[in-house]
Amino acid sequence: MSAVPATMTVVEIASPGGPEVLKPATRPVPAPGPGEVLIRVEAAGVNRPDVLQRMGLYRPPPGASDLPGLEVAGTVVAIGAEVSGLAPGDRVCALTPGGGYAQYCLAPVGHCLPWPAGFDAVRAAALPETFFTVWINVFQRAALAPGETLLVQGGSSGIGTTAIQLAAARGHRVFATAGSDHKCLACERLGAERGINYRTEDFVAVAKSLTGGRGVDVILDMVGGEYVPRELKALADDGRLSLIAFLGGTKATLDMSDILFRRLTITGSTLRPRSVAFKSAVAKALHEQVWPLLDAGRVAPLIHAEFPLEHAPQAHTLMESSAHVGKIVLRVS
């Protein structure tokens, strides 16, 4: 294995603003601390939080790199003290607290997972952020149980395509909303029983119809805002609404009686600020329960586009257009 250089190429946020503020720069290669590994990055996923951070709307947690990039895939090249289970030369994908838009990136050892069978760096880099998010919010917090139904809002996004596949592979009926007939068809090809075009259809009425008037058990939502009262109407009794973003706004007017009388639950979470221990436990659960599905080819990330690292501005422009179906990934040389 080649020696680790002293400096590396990164893409940093020169100042808050549009995609054009993403600029290449040279920085020192970081050294792994206790419990950390240094990864030579081959690919890095692009996610909505990267866009929000670039705009100045999502500050990194204390101690995290100021560089964007929350998931990477590559090769371990150095390990810190108190690291076991990984060694230089191991190929991993990792959830990171930041710093992925770079040739080298630090990650807690507990946040690293092996590349699934037959995967390359681009597909491996597309896994951590979406799979951690879906596992936490659909299967842990919303506790989607055997025989229950799931409605995924924004089914053509990276999160959405992951949620559809993972829930369908685990035997659930899945419905998904998207903004065009083309995207709805893509959702159905991934395992959704029905794609619902939210521009031309009422997702509440369709969800009710598909469930014989009962409603769905769980909704995964990244819209928020005025979608929330409508989503409560689409839920079955004892249903759970799991919020992971608020692209449609942070405020909604609710009829609380519906929540009380039908025993509805509204929950939500963000991933980046959670503790290393929490995310390590999620990684362990994914390795045990989801990685076999990936190894067997029953679930796979849908890659919409890949760009060289230096073309990060173009990748962010695509992300903000919402024209993509699936994941956007940066290749790192």
Solvent accessible surface area in square Angstrom, and as a share of the most:
residue,aa,sasa,rsa
1,M,136,0.61
2,S,87,0.56
3,A,94,0.73
4,V,58,0.34
5,P,60,0.38
6,A,83,0.64
7,T,73,0.43
8,M,13,0.06
9,T,58,0.34
10,V,0,0.00
11,V,3,0.01
12,E,42,0.19
13,I,38,0.19
14,A,64,0.49
15,S,57,0.37
16,P,96,0.60
17,G,27,0.26
18,G,22,0.21
19,P,29,0.18
20,E,113,0.51
21,V,17,0.09
22,L,4,0.02
23,K,97,0.41
24,P,88,0.55
25,A,26,0.20
26,T,98,0.57
27,R,63,0.23
28,P,103,0.65
29,V,23,0.13
30,P,43,0.27
31,A,84,0.65
32,P,30,0.19
33,G,23,0.22
34,P,97,0.61
35,G,21,0.20
36,E,49,0.22
37,V,0,0.00
38,L,4,0.02
39,I,0,0.00
40,R,80,0.29
41,V,4,0.02
42,E,42,0.19
43,A,0,0.00
44,A,0,0.00
45,G,0,0.00
46,V,1,0.01
47,N,12,0.06
48,R,77,0.28
49,P,30,0.19
50,D,0,0.00
51,V,7,0.04
52,L,68,0.34
53,Q,14,0.06
54,R,3,0.01
55,M,80,0.36
56,G,43,0.42
57,L,121,0.60
58,Y,53,0.20
59,R,204,0.74
60,P,40,0.25
61,P,31,0.20
62,P,141,0.88
63,G,90,0.87
64,A,24,0.19
65,S,41,0.27
66,D,77,0.40
67,L,5,0.03
68,P,0,0.00
69,G,0,0.00
70,L,4,0.02
71,E,0,0.00
72,V,0,0.00
73,A,0,0.00
74,G,0,0.00
75,T,10,0.06
76,V,0,0.00
77,V,14,0.08
78,A,27,0.21
79,I,69,0.35
80,G,12,0.11
81,A,65,0.50
82,E,152,0.68
83,V,22,0.13
84,S,94,0.61
85,G,79,0.76
86,L,37,0.19
87,A,50,0.39
88,P,69,0.44
89,G,38,0.36
90,D,53,0.28
91,R,131,0.48
92,V,2,0.01
93,C,0,0.00
94,A,0,0.00
95,L,4,0.02
96,T,5,0.03
97,P,39,0.25
98,G,4,0.04
99,G,5,0.05
100,G,0,0.00
101,Y,0,0.00
102,A,0,0.00
103,Q,48,0.21
104,Y,19,0.07
105,C,3,0.02
106,L,43,0.22
107,A,0,0.00
108,P,14,0.09
109,V,37,0.22
110,G,27,0.26
111,H,3,0.01
112,C,17,0.10
113,L,7,0.03
114,P,59,0.37
115,W,37,0.13
116,P,3,0.02
117,A,66,0.51
118,G,76,0.73
119,F,20,0.08
120,D,66,0.34
121,A,5,0.04
122,V,4,0.02
123,R,77,0.28
124,A,0,0.00
125,A,0,0.00
126,A,0,0.00
127,L,0,0.00
128,P,1,0.01
129,E,17,0.08
130,T,2,0.01
131,F,2,0.01
132,F,1,0.00
133,T,12,0.07
134,V,1,0.00
135,W,12,0.04
136,I,4,0.02
137,N,4,0.02
138,V,0,0.00
139,F,24,0.10
140,Q,78,0.35
141,R,109,0.40
142,A,0,0.00
143,A,55,0.42
144,L,13,0.06
145,A,39,0.30
146,P,131,0.83
147,G,78,0.75
148,E,33,0.15
149,T,9,0.05
150,L,0,0.00
151,L,0,0.00
152,V,0,0.00
153,Q,0,0.00
154,G,22,0.21
155,G,0,0.00
156,S,10,0.06
157,S,26,0.17
158,G,10,0.09
159,I,28,0.14
160,G,0,0.00
161,T,2,0.01
162,T,5,0.03
163,A,0,0.00
164,I,0,0.00
165,Q,20,0.09
166,L,0,0.00
167,A,0,0.00
168,A,33,0.26
169,A,20,0.15
170,R,94,0.34
171,G,63,0.61
172,H,18,0.08
173,R,99,0.36
174,V,1,0.01
175,F,0,0.00
176,A,0,0.00
177,T,1,0.01
178,A,2,0.01
179,G,12,0.11
180,S,39,0.25
181,D,104,0.54
182,H,124,0.55
183,K,32,0.14
184,C,9,0.05
185,L,80,0.40
186,A,16,0.12
187,C,0,0.00
188,E,66,0.29
189,R,182,0.67
190,L,39,0.19
191,G,35,0.33
192,A,6,0.04
193,E,88,0.40
194,R,74,0.27
195,G,5,0.05
196,I,0,0.00
197,N,10,0.05
198,Y,87,0.33
199,R,171,0.62
200,T,109,0.63
201,E,53,0.24
202,D,68,0.35
203,F,1,0.00
204,V,22,0.12
205,A,55,0.43
206,V,20,0.11
207,A,0,0.00
208,K,59,0.25
209,S,88,0.57
210,L,45,0.23
211,T,20,0.12
212,G,77,0.74
213,G,45,0.43
214,R,133,0.49
215,G,0,0.00
216,V,0,0.00
217,D,5,0.03
218,V,0,0.00
219,I,0,0.00
220,L,0,0.00
221,D,0,0.00
222,M,19,0.08
223,V,34,0.19
224,G,4,0.04
225,G,4,0.04
226,E,109,0.49
227,Y,38,0.14
228,V,11,0.06
229,P,30,0.19
230,R,90,0.33
231,E,0,0.00
232,L,5,0.02
233,K,123,0.52
234,A,0,0.00
235,L,0,0.00
236,A,1,0.01
237,D,72,0.37
238,D,69,0.36
239,G,0,0.00
240,R,36,0.13
241,L,0,0.00
242,S,0,0.00
243,L,44,0.22
244,I,32,0.16
245,A,33,0.26
246,F,130,0.54
247,L,105,0.52
248,G,47,0.45
249,G,30,0.29
250,T,101,0.59
251,K,171,0.72
252,A,40,0.31
253,T,114,0.66
254,L,47,0.23
255,D,93,0.48
256,M,120,0.54
257,S,46,0.30
258,D,38,0.20
259,I,33,0.17
260,L,124,0.62
261,F,158,0.66
262,R,47,0.17
263,R,135,0.49
264,L,11,0.06
265,T,63,0.37
266,I,62,0.32
267,T,20,0.12
268,G,32,0.30
269,S,25,0.16
270,T,82,0.47
271,L,19,0.10
272,R,14,0.05
273,P,83,0.52
274,R,84,0.31
275,S,64,0.41
276,V,84,0.48
277,A,77,0.60
278,F,52,0.22
279,K,9,0.04
280,S,30,0.19
281,A,60,0.47
282,V,1,0.00
283,A,3,0.02
284,K,129,0.55
285,A,18,0.14
286,L,0,0.00
287,H,89,0.40
288,E,96,0.43
289,Q,87,0.39
290,V,0,0.00
291,W,6,0.02
292,P,71,0.45
293,L,20,0.10
294,L,1,0.01
295,D,71,0.37
296,A,73,0.57
297,G,58,0.56
298,R,146,0.53
299,V,1,0.01
300,A,30,0.23
301,P,13,0.08
302,L,60,0.30
303,I,49,0.25
304,H,80,0.36
305,A,24,0.19
306,E,81,0.36
307,F,42,0.17
308,P,55,0.34
309,L,10,0.05
310,E,105,0.47
311,H,74,0.33
312,A,0,0.00
313,P,30,0.19
314,Q,88,0.39
315,A,0,0.00
316,H,0,0.00
317,T,75,0.44
318,L,32,0.16
319,M,11,0.05
320,E,71,0.32
321,S,66,0.43
322,S,48,0.31
323,A,61,0.47
324,H,11,0.05
325,V,13,0.08
326,G,1,0.01
327,K,6,0.03
328,I,0,0.00
329,V,0,0.00
330,L,0,0.00
331,R,108,0.40
332,V,14,0.08
333,S,128,0.82
